[in-house]
């Protein structure tokens, strides 16, 4: 278990280093040597987890979308939460930020892909469930709405990055949902949705508390007690 924990920490360190280098230099100019310097690990340790720069970029992108969100009574709230949590993480988590940068790189994404298809598919599924439960209006097409919110989110993110270095991205994303939701949600559902600008922060704190509680409940490996 101790070896597994070290492997997890090493992988995260490599991903964070790759994220910083990709965000600063872009995919094309970034090198594995640059990433090794920032990560402070051996070449063998890096290649144990990622066999190429392309694999590193894919790992960064996958990390952007791998966190499961807490279940909510309303599926439409879960749909909002997907965007609000991402908005919270963008200026704070270097891996999430780099994933967003890589996803919009017109040259690099030909090699490693993009988070957008994953985000659109997840959004489509959540909206489809919301429609089945009668939370959204009959005319709403889940796939079209998912593609729209993903493209609009990217525009808001880019605008916030240029105007404030992402300092106001949570507020701007909250405004985006505030304008979109009245066009798709049933009035009774709309009144119950939480679209406050600090929604992502509260979700993140909740997820961290659950993760810490689960970690504390794990048995201590023999021979490693303090």
C-alpha positions as CSV (number, residue, x, y, z in Angstrom):
1,X,0.0,0.0,0.0
2,X,2.9,2.4,0.8
3,X,4.4,1.6,-2.6
4,X,1.0,2.3,-4.3
5,X,0.7,5.6,-2.4
6,X,4.1,6.6,-3.6
7,X,3.2,5.7,-7.2
8,X,0.0,7.8,-6.9
9,X,2.0,10.8,-5.6
10,X,4.6,10.5,-8.3
11,X,2.0,10.3,-11.0
12,X,0.3,13.4,-9.7
13,X,3.7,15.2,-9.4
14,X,4.4,14.4,-13.1
15,X,0.9,15.5,-14.2
16,X,1.2,18.8,-12.3
17,X,4.6,19.4,-13.8
18,X,3.4,18.6,-17.3
19,X,0.4,20.9,-16.7
20,X,2.6,23.8,-15.8
21,X,4.9,23.3,-18.8
22,X,2.1,22.9,-21.3
23,X,0.3,25.9,-19.9
24,X,3.4,28.1,-20.2
25,X,4.9,26.9,-23.5
26,X,2.1,25.1,-25.3
27,X,2.2,21.5,-26.4
28,X,4.4,21.9,-29.4
29,X,7.2,23.8,-27.6
30,X,7.1,21.8,-24.4
31,X,9.6,19.0,-24.0
32,X,9.9,16.0,-21.7
33,X,13.1,17.4,-20.4
34,X,11.3,20.6,-19.3
35,X,8.7,18.4,-17.5
36,X,11.3,16.3,-15.8
37,X,13.0,19.5,-14.4
38,X,9.8,20.8,-13.0
39,X,8.6,17.4,-11.6
40,X,11.9,16.6,-9.9
41,X,11.6,12.9,-10.8
42,X,13.8,10.5,-12.7
43,X,13.2,9.7,-16.4
44,X,12.4,6.2,-15.4
45,X,9.7,7.3,-13.0
46,X,8.1,9.5,-15.6
47,X,8.1,6.9,-18.3
48,X,6.7,4.3,-15.9
49,X,3.5,6.3,-15.9
50,X,3.6,8.1,-19.3
51,X,5.5,6.7,-22.3
52,X,5.5,9.9,-24.3
53,X,4.7,13.7,-24.3
54,X,1.5,12.8,-26.1
55,X,0.5,10.4,-23.3
56,X,1.3,13.2,-20.8
57,X,-1.1,15.6,-22.6
58,X,-3.8,12.9,-22.6
59,X,-3.3,12.4,-18.9
60,X,-3.7,16.1,-18.2
61,X,-6.9,16.2,-20.2
62,X,-8.3,13.1,-18.6
63,X,-7.6,14.5,-15.2
64,X,-9.8,17.5,-16.1
65,X,-12.9,15.4,-16.3
66,X,-12.2,12.3,-14.1
67,X,-13.7,13.6,-10.7
68,X,-17.1,12.2,-10.0
69,X,-19.6,14.7,-8.7
70,X,-21.9,14.2,-5.7
71,X,-25.4,13.0,-6.7
72,X,-28.2,15.5,-6.4
73,X,-32.0,15.3,-6.1
74,X,-32.3,17.1,-9.4
75,X,-30.3,15.9,-12.5
76,X,-30.4,19.5,-13.8
77,X,-28.5,20.5,-10.6
78,X,-25.9,17.9,-11.4
79,X,-25.7,19.4,-14.9
80,X,-25.1,22.9,-13.5
81,X,-22.6,21.4,-11.0
82,X,-20.4,20.1,-13.8
83,X,-19.8,23.6,-15.0
84,X,-19.6,25.3,-11.7
85,X,-17.0,22.9,-10.3
86,X,-14.9,23.2,-13.4
87,X,-15.1,27.0,-13.1
88,X,-13.9,26.8,-9.5
89,X,-11.0,24.6,-10.4
90,X,-9.8,26.5,-13.5
91,X,-7.9,29.2,-11.7
92,X,-6.8,27.0,-8.8
93,X,-5.8,23.6,-10.2
94,X,-2.9,23.7,-12.7
95,X,-3.9,20.3,-14.2
96,X,-7.5,21.4,-14.9
97,X,-6.3,24.7,-16.3
98,X,-3.7,23.1,-18.5
99,X,-6.4,20.6,-19.7
100,X,-8.5,23.5,-20.8
101,X,-5.6,25.1,-22.6
102,X,-4.7,21.8,-24.4
103,X,-8.3,21.1,-25.4
104,X,-8.4,24.4,-27.3
105,X,-5.0,24.0,-29.0
106,X,-5.8,23.7,-32.7
107,X,-2.5,21.9,-33.5
108,X,-1.8,19.9,-30.5
109,X,-5.3,18.3,-30.1
110,X,-4.7,16.4,-33.3
111,X,-2.2,14.4,-31.4
112,X,-3.8,13.9,-28.0
113,X,-7.5,14.8,-28.4
114,X,-9.6,17.1,-26.3
115,X,-11.8,17.1,-23.2
116,X,-14.6,18.7,-25.1
117,X,-16.1,15.4,-26.5
118,X,-16.1,13.9,-23.0
119,X,-17.7,17.0,-21.5
120,X,-20.3,17.1,-24.2
121,X,-21.2,13.4,-23.8
122,X,-21.4,13.7,-20.0
123,X,-23.6,16.8,-20.3
124,X,-25.8,15.0,-22.9
125,X,-26.4,12.0,-20.6
126,X,-27.2,14.2,-17.6
127,X,-29.7,16.3,-19.6
128,X,-31.3,13.2,-21.1
129,X,-31.9,11.9,-17.6
130,X,-33.3,15.3,-16.5
131,X,-35.7,15.2,-19.5
132,X,-36.8,11.7,-18.6
133,X,-37.6,13.0,-15.1
134,X,-39.6,15.9,-16.4
135,X,-37.2,18.6,-15.2
136,X,-36.7,20.3,-18.5
137,X,-39.0,21.5,-21.2
138,X,-40.2,19.0,-23.8
139,X,-38.6,20.9,-26.8
140,X,-35.1,20.8,-25.3
141,X,-32.6,18.6,-27.3
142,X,-30.0,17.3,-24.8
143,X,-27.2,16.9,-27.3
144,X,-27.7,20.4,-28.8
145,X,-27.9,21.9,-25.4
146,X,-24.8,20.1,-24.3
147,X,-22.8,21.3,-27.3
148,X,-24.1,24.8,-26.8
149,X,-23.1,25.0,-23.1
150,X,-19.7,23.6,-23.8
151,X,-19.0,26.1,-26.5
152,X,-20.4,29.0,-24.5
153,X,-18.4,27.9,-21.4
154,X,-15.2,28.0,-23.5
155,X,-16.1,31.5,-24.7
156,X,-16.7,32.7,-21.1
157,X,-13.5,31.0,-19.9
158,X,-11.5,32.7,-22.7
159,X,-13.0,36.1,-22.0
160,X,-12.4,35.8,-18.3
161,X,-8.8,34.7,-18.9
162,X,-8.1,37.7,-21.1
163,X,-9.9,40.2,-18.9
164,X,-9.0,39.1,-15.4
165,X,-6.7,36.1,-15.5
166,X,-9.7,33.9,-14.6
167,X,-10.3,35.9,-11.4
168,X,-14.0,36.3,-12.2
169,X,-14.7,33.1,-14.1
170,X,-17.0,31.6,-11.5
171,X,-19.2,34.7,-11.5
172,X,-19.3,34.7,-15.3
173,X,-20.2,31.0,-15.5
174,X,-22.9,31.6,-13.0
175,X,-24.3,34.4,-15.2
176,X,-24.1,32.0,-18.2
177,X,-26.3,29.4,-16.4
178,X,-28.6,32.1,-15.1
179,X,-29.4,33.1,-18.7
180,X,-29.6,29.5,-20.1
181,X,-31.6,27.7,-17.5
182,X,-34.9,29.7,-17.9
183,X,-35.0,28.6,-21.5
184,X,-34.7,24.9,-20.7
185,X,-36.0,24.2,-17.1
186,X,-39.5,23.9,-15.9
187,X,-40.4,26.9,-13.7
188,X,-40.8,24.7,-10.6
189,X,-37.4,23.1,-11.1
190,X,-35.7,26.4,-11.9
191,X,-36.8,27.8,-8.5
192,X,-34.9,25.0,-6.8
193,X,-31.6,25.2,-8.6
194,X,-28.5,26.6,-6.9
195,X,-26.5,28.7,-9.5
196,X,-24.7,30.9,-7.1
197,X,-21.1,31.9,-8.0
198,X,-19.7,30.0,-5.0
199,X,-21.5,26.8,-5.9
200,X,-18.3,25.2,-7.2
201,X,-16.3,26.2,-4.1
202,X,-18.9,24.5,-1.9
203,X,-19.0,21.4,-4.0
204,X,-15.2,21.2,-3.9
205,X,-15.1,21.5,-0.1
206,X,-17.8,18.8,0.2
207,X,-15.8,16.5,-2.1
208,X,-12.6,17.1,-0.2
209,X,-14.3,16.4,3.2
210,X,-15.6,13.1,1.8
211,X,-12.2,12.1,0.5
212,X,-10.5,12.9,3.8
213,X,-13.0,10.9,5.7
214,X,-12.6,7.9,3.4
215,X,-8.8,8.2,3.7
216,X,-9.0,8.4,7.5
217,X,-11.0,5.2,7.6
218,X,-8.4,3.1,5.7
219,X,-6.5,0.6,7.8
220,X,-2.9,1.5,8.6
221,X,-0.5,-0.8,6.8
222,X,1.6,-3.0,9.1
223,X,4.9,-1.5,9.9
224,X,4.0,2.0,8.8
225,X,2.3,3.4,11.8
226,X,3.6,6.6,13.3
